[in-house]
Amino acid sequence: MSTKVSDHILERLREWGVDHVFGYPGDGINGLLAAWGRAGNRPRFVQSRHEEMSAFEAVGYAKFSGRIGVCAATSGPGAIHLLNGLYDAKLDHVPVLAIVGQTHRTAMGGSYQQEVDLHTLFKDVASEFVETVTVPEQLPNVLDRAIRTAYARRCPTAIIIPGDVQELDYSAPTHEFKMVPSSLDRSAWTAVPSAESLERAAEILNSAARPAILIGQGAAGARAEVERIAELLGAGVAKALLGKDALSDELPYVTGSIGLLGTRPSYELMRDCDTLLTIGSSFPYTQFLPEFGKARGVQIDIDPHMVGMRYPYEVNLVGDAKATLQRLIPMLDVERDGRDWYDSVCANVTRWREVMERRARQSADPINPEYVAHALDPLLPDNAIVTSDSGSTANWYARHLTMRPGMRSSLSGTLATMGPGVPYAIGAKFAHPDRPAIALVGDGAMQMNGMAELITAAKYRELWEDPRLIVAIWNNHDLNQVTWEMRAMEGAPSFLPSQQLPDVQYAAFARSLGLTGIRVEKPEDVEAAWQAGLQADGPAVLEFLTDPAVPPIPPHATWEQMEATAAAILKGDADRGSMVKQGFKAKVQEFLPGREK
């Protein structure tokens, strides 16, 4: 039997080590679906409820496996649905390949049903590589280049295959003019900066009296080296949210997340330092970095297109974080005068943890949302994978969960889109079927797409060696992040027609699918619910009824402001009513950076 183009695509994916493709069927990829049948479902076709979820699952798979995530969709509407997930991959620098169908070549240009100019559609999101296959000889080169580019540029790529091309007999490129052969091998490589630039960076770091380090996801492979340079310099280490799992939060000098969702110690670290070393991060919010002119700066990043932004760094080291730090560390002074700065950073971290404990223990109506995350923290398994959705839930994820060595976590860091929490966790389960995954989700995101994707979790639960996938929902009947943004930025009260959400019985829906479902209405039941979810023999939905009036107080609030404001609101006194009715804007003015130094 002859090999079709569609057969060759799946064979080539297998040769690249692809073992899962997240997708949704449609007649634009009928040829591929038939090939999957002939191939015995290798690589495994993972059926989501919606193409956007397929793309998110591919992103989650890639983030937690380190391998390329692959998604597939039909032509027209199916291809369009992939876009949000692919933009998430683009902005968070994740290797993902989208394989999409197209109408037959004979119909193209004829305003045919579901005909969309897919090359133009994908040209921005897959700007590094998007190509339409029109003859069999274009393969394997197009597919190989799409995969290599996704890995090398850490980006989404796309290949478009008309339906009739999928059914053609495959013929390899020949040794002729205008043919492009291809090969599979992709050897490892490491980029390192020049010796001269390393020397300049060492001079800056050696002169630091109050050094600070900011790390992102690019530092994840250099955990030991980051610890070593922090200890040599006596530096505090703050983390961008995408780098939350890049370094253990148990280290005394790790100040936690930075930015509006960050911690007070990270804010103070950036405010008071005289030298900033940024490793593998493109954290965009300049107002949370040191004031210009008050600190010298060194940046390490593997992407030469991403260096020199965000802060006026004196030296931009282009290279792999681990390899660069291994060359930089021997150039640093091992003897430093005094540890006052280091001691103050550690003291601030200790105080922050005490404040978080008190804030989580404050009473609320009915449950303090901070307490839900705080109660999970000591129960997290050492090998847990945690995903967070966007919204107010991300505040509690950022501030209350202690990452320990071996744990993994992520969220939509740059696009900050709603909806990836549950599909990320499903992608993580296919990347690591032997590890528990926990998705932290607001009720808005759950209603947007999370409920449907519980069906996917139920469908594939038997494939996972460790069947635990916990979906925890902060059910406060409010699109809470936007509500607080309206109060803070517009001085406007909540506009109920846009913000109020219906009270959905998430736990009951989970039970209707044969999953564990627990609805928690009292704070004394929170910890037991987490324990039940972690002991379940399959996916579990934990639905916590939380108070929407608990404020995500920004980190630049003083210690006294944070505690007094949180206490006043949570106790339900008159100030709570005024904040909800009149807006949060006046209060936030007290916390703006620059008000207190």
N, C-alpha and C positions, 0 to 999 in steps of 0.2 A: 504493500500500500504506500502511495506517495506521501511525502511529508508536506503538510500545508504550512503556509506562513504562520498561522495561529499555533500549530504544533511546535514550530521552531521557536516562537516567542517563549512558550512555556519551558521548552528544553533549555533555552539560553538563560532564563531566570533561575532554573535549577542549578545550572552551571555556575551562576553567580552566588549561589548559596541562599537564594530567596526561598523561604519555606512557607510564607503566608502572603496572600494578596487579599486586601480588604476591599470589598466591592458590593455592587448591586447590579442585578442583571437587566438587560434590555436588548432590543433587537439589533442595536448598533454594534453589539459585541457578541452576536449569536455564534459567529465563527469561533471566537475564543472560548465561549462556553462549551461548544461541542468538543473543542480540543481538550478542555479540562476533563470532560467525560472520557475521552480516549486515554488521557494521561493518568487516570485513577485519582483525580483531584490532587495532583502534585504540581506545583505548590498548592497548599490548601486554600480554597476559596472561602473566605470568611464573610458571610452575608450580614450586613448591617440593616437597619431599618430605613436608612436615608444615605444618599451619597456623601453628604457633608460629614456624617458620622464615619463613613469609610475613610475619608481623608484624615479626620481627627484620630481615628484608630491607628492609621499608618504613622501619624506624627508621634503618638504615644509609644507605639512599637519602636520607632527609630530612637526616640529620646532615651528609652530604658534599655534597649538592646545594644546600641552603638552601631547597628547595621541599618541599611537602607529600608525604609518603609515603602511599600508598594500598594497603590490603590487603583481600582479599575471602575469605569463607568461607561454607560452607553453614550451615544451622540446626543447633541442638543441639550435637553433639560438635565440629563444625568451629568453631563460634563460641566454644565453651569453650576450644579449643586456642589461640585468638588471645591469650588473656588475658595470659600472661607477657610477650610482646613489647609489648603495649599498656601494661602497667605500667612496662616499661622506658622507653617513650616518656613516660609521665606523670611519672616521677621525674626524668628527665633533661631535661624541658621541650622535647620535640620534637614538631612538628606532624605528626600521622598521622591518617588517616581510615580507619575500618573499615566496610566494607559487608558486611552479613550477611543471609542469608536467614532465613525463618521459615516454619513450617507454614501452610497455607492458613487464611484467616480463618474459614472454616466449621468448621475442626477445633479452633480455639484454645479452650482451656478444657475440652477433652474428654479430657485425659490421652492425647493422641495420640502415636504413635511419634515420638521425637526432639523432642517438644515441651518446650521449656525457657522459663522466663520470662526472655527475653533482656533486656528492659528493666531488670529488677532485677539481672540478672547484670552488665550493663555500667554500672550507675548509679554505681558508685564509680570504676572505671578511666576512664570517659568522663564524669565528673561535670560537666564544663563544657557538654557538649551530647550527648544521646542521644535519639533520637526514632524512633518507629515510623511508617512511612508506611502509611496505610490507604486513601487515595483518591488518584487521579492529581493532583488539583489541589494537593496538598501540595507537589508538586515544581513548580518548582525551588527553592522557598524552603527546604525542609528541607536539601537538598544544599548550597545556597549557604551557609546559616548554619553547617552543619557544617564546611565548608572555611574560611570566614572566622574562625570561632571557633578552629579548630585553629591558624591562623596568628597570630591576635591574642593568644591565651592560651598559645601554644606548648605544645600539649597534644594528647592523642588525643581524637577524637570518634567517634561511631558512629551509623549509620543502619541500621534494621532494616526489611526489605522482605518481607512475606509472599509466598509463591510465586505465589499467584493475582493479587496486585497487580502483580507484574512483567509479567504477560501482558495486563493491561488496556490498552485504547487510551489514549494520553496525551491529556489535555486541560489546557490552561494555566488558571491561576486567572483569573477574570473580574473585571470592575469591579462587584462586588457586595458586599453586607454579608457579613462573616465569610470573605472571601477574602483571602489574603495574597500579593500579588505580590512579585517579587524582581528583582534586577539583578545583573550580573556584576562591575562595576568594584570594585576594591579599591585605592584610592589610597594612596600611601606617606604615612607620618606619622612624626614624631620627637617624643619626649617630652623635655623639659628641665626641670631644677629651677628654683626661683625665684632671683632675684639675691641675695636676703637669705641664703638657705641656702648659696649658693656663697661668699659673703663669709665666713660663719662657718667653712666648710670650709677656705678659704684661710688664715684666721687660725691654725687648728690646724696645718696643714701647714707654714706659714712658721715656726712656733715649734719645729719638729722638729729635734732634734740627731742622732737615730739613726732615720731613717725606714725603714719597710718597706712594701712593696706586695705584696698577694696578688691574683692574677687568676684568673678562671675562664673558662668558655666565653663568658660575656657580654662579655668584652673582645676577642673575636676580630676584631671589625670596627673596633677602635681601636688597631691595632698601632703606628702611627706616634705616636699621642698617648701611649700607654703608655711608649714609649721616651723621648719628650720629657720627660714628667713625672718619670720615673725619673732621667734625667740632670740635670734641674733640681734635684731634691731631693737627689741623691746617694744614692739609695735602692737597696737590693737588691730583686729581684722574685722571689717564690716563686709556684708555679703549682699550683692544684688539678688533679687528674688530667684532668678534663674540659676544662681550659684548657691542656693540654700543648702543643698546636699553635698557641696564641694568640700566642706570642712566641718568637723564635728562642733556642735554647739556646746559640748561639754568642756571644751578648752576655756580656761578662765579669761583669756584675752579676746575671745570671739564675741563681738558686740551684737551680732545678729543682723537682721535685715536693715536696709537703708532706704530712705525715701518716705513718701507720705504714709506708706504701710509699714514703715520701719520702727526702730527702737530709739528711745532716748539716748542710750550710750553710743549708738552709731552716729546720731546727730551731733553729739558733743565731740566725738572723735574727729569728725570732719571739721567742725567749727574751730577746734583748738589746735589741730596739728600744724606742724611747720613743713612737713614733707608727705607727699602722697605717692604711693606705689599702687598702680592699678594693674591687675592681672586677669586677663581673659574676660573683661567686662566692657560693655558699651552703655552703661547706665546713663540714661539721657537727661536726668533732671539736674541741671547744673546748680540750681539753688540749694541742693543738698550736698554739694561738694564744697571744699574750702573756698573762701572768698579769693578772687583773683588777686595775685600779688602777695598773699599772705603765706603761701606754701609753694615749695618747689615740687615738680612732678616728674614721675617716670611711668611709662606705660609699657606693658608687654601684651602683644596680641599677635595671633598667627596670621591675621588677615591684613595685608598692607592697605587695603581700601578702608579699613575701619579705624586705623590709628590716627592720632592727632586731633580727634574730635572730643567734645564734651568739656575738656579742660586744657589750659595752655601748658601742656607737658613740655619740659625741656628736652627730654630724650624719649623717642618712641622706638622701642625694641620690637622688631618684627621677627617673631619666632614662636615655636612651640613652647608652652609655659614650662613644662618639666625640663626640657633640654636647656632653655634659656636660664632658668633658675639654677640649674646644676653648674652652669658656667659662671653665673653671677655671684653665687654664695661664697666661693673661695676668695673673692675680691673684697669682701666686707670685713671690717674690723671686728674681731671677736671680743675685744675688751671695750666696754662702754661705761662711761661715767654715770653713776646713779641710776636708780630705777623708779624715780618718783612718777614719771609719766606712765610707765607700765603699771605701777601699783594703782594709780588713779583710774586707769582704764578698767582694770580688774574690779576695783571697788564699785565703779559705776555699773558694771555688768551684774554684780551681786545685788546691788540695790534695785536694779531693774527687775530682776527675777522676783524679788520680794514684792515689788509694786504689782507685777503681773499676778502674783498669787492673791494679793488683796483684792485687786479688781475682779478677778474671776470669782471670788467668794462673795462679792456683793449680791444682795438679793435683787431680783428683777421679777417682772410680771409677763409670763409665768417663769421662764428660765433665762438666766443670763447667757447670751451667746458665747461670751468669752469662756464661761465655765465648761461648755460643751467641748471645746478644743482643749482646754486645760486638763479636763478629766481624762481625755484620750492619751495625753502625752506620756505618762508613766506606763501605760498599758501597751504602747506600740511595740510589736515584735522587732527584734534586732534586724530582721531581713525584710521589714515592711517596705512597700512602695506606696507613697502617698501622692495623690493628685488633688489639686484644688481648682475649683472653678473661679471665674472672675466675679467680682462683687464684694460685698462686705465680708463674706466668708474668707476671702483672701487675707483680710486683716488678721483674723484669728489664726489662720494657718501660718502667717508670717511671724507672729509674735509669740504664740503659745506652744508650738511644736518644736521640740528639741531634737535636731538631727544627730544621730549617733553613727559611728563608723558602720558601714554596711547598709544603711538605709538609703533609699532613693526617693526623690520627690521632684515634682515639676508642676507648672501651670502655664497658661498662655501669657508669657512674660511681656512681650512687646506689642502684639496685636491686642492683648487683653480682651479677647472676644468671649462672649458668653457661650457656654455649652460644651466645652471640651472635657470637663471633669470626669464624667462617666465614660465616654469613649476613650479617653486617655487610659483610664484604669483597665478597660477591656484590652486595649493594645498592649498594656503592660503585662496582662495575664498571658497573652500569647507569646510575649518575649520571655517571660519567666513564669511558667505554669506551676512552678514549685514554691512560689512566694505569695504571701497575702497582699492584696491591693486594697487601698482605702481611698475612696473618692469623697471629698468634702464639697458639698454643693448647696447653693441657695435654692429656695423654692422657685424663684424666677427661672433659673437655668434648668431646674428639674422639669418645670412645665414646658419649657421651650423644646427640649429634646431628650432629657434624661429618662423620662418615663418610658418612652418607646424603646430606648436602648437597653432597658432592663430585660426586654424580650430577648435581645441578643445574648445577654449574660445567661439567661435561663436556657437558651438554645445550646450554648457551648460549655456549660458548667462541667459536663462529664469529661471534657478533654483536659481539665486542669488537675495536675497532681495534688496541689493544694487548692481546694475548690473555693477558698474564702475570697470574696469580693464584697467589701462593705461599702454601701452608698449611704452616707450620712447627710441628712437634709436639715438645714436650718429653716424651719417653717415659721415665718413671721408675717405672712400675708402681705409682704411689702417688697417692692423692688428697692431694697434698702440702700444700696450704694448710691444710686441716683437720687434717692430721697435726701440723703445727707449731703450730696453734692449740691442739690438745689438750695438747701439751707445755708451751706457754707459759701457757695459762689454767687448765688442770686439773692440771698436773704429772703427766700420765699418759702412758705410752708409747703408741705407735701400736697401735690395736686392729685387727689385721689383717683380721678378717672384714668390717669396714666400709671399711678404707682400701686394702687391696691390690687392684690392678687386673691383669687378665690382659695378657700381652704380645701385643698385636695387631700384625700385619704391615701397618702403614698404607701404607708405600711400595708393597708388593706389591698391595694393594687398589687404589691409585691406578693402577698399571700395568694392572690388569685392566679399568679404565675407559678405557684409551687415554691416560692422563695420564702425565707424568713422575713417577717415584717413586724417591727416593733414601733409603736407610737408612744413617745415619752412626753408627759404633760407636767411632771413635777421634777424639781432639781434633784430630789433624793433618789430618783430612778435613773439618772444619767449614767453613772458609773456602771450600774448593773446592765444597762442596755449595751454599752460598749463591750463589756465582758461577754454578753450573750452573742453579739455579732462576731467577736473574735473566736468564739467556741463553736460557731455554726458549722454545719457540714456542707455548706454551699453559699451562694450569694445571699446577702442580707441587706435589708433596707431599714435604717434607723432614722426615725422621723422625730426631730426635737422641736417642740413648740417654744420659740424663743421671742424675746422682747425686742421689737424693732426700734425702741427709743434708746437703746444702749449706744453711745456715740463712739465711732472709731477715732478717738482723740489723736491728733497728729503728734509725731515724736518731738516737735520743737516746742510743745507745751512744757512748762517747767514741771518739776516733780510735784510741787504743791498744787499747781493748776490741774494737772492730770487727776490727782487723787481727789481734790475737792470737787471738781466738775463731775467726775464719774460718780462719786458718792451722792451728790445732790440729785442727779438724774435718777440713779438707781433706787434711791429711797422714795422716789415718787413725791417729793415736796413741790412747792409751788414753782420752783425754778424749772422743774421738768415740763410742766404745762406751758410755761412761757417759751421754752426752747422749741417745743413742738409747734406752737401756734405762731410765734413771731420769727422763728428761724434761728439758725445756728451761726449766722454770719457774724454777729457782734462778738460772740464768744470766741470764734476762730481768730478774730483780729488780735486777741491777746496772745495767740500762739504763733503768729506769723514769724518766719525767720527774720532776724534782724532786730526784733523788739527787745530781745535780751541777749547779751553777749557775756 
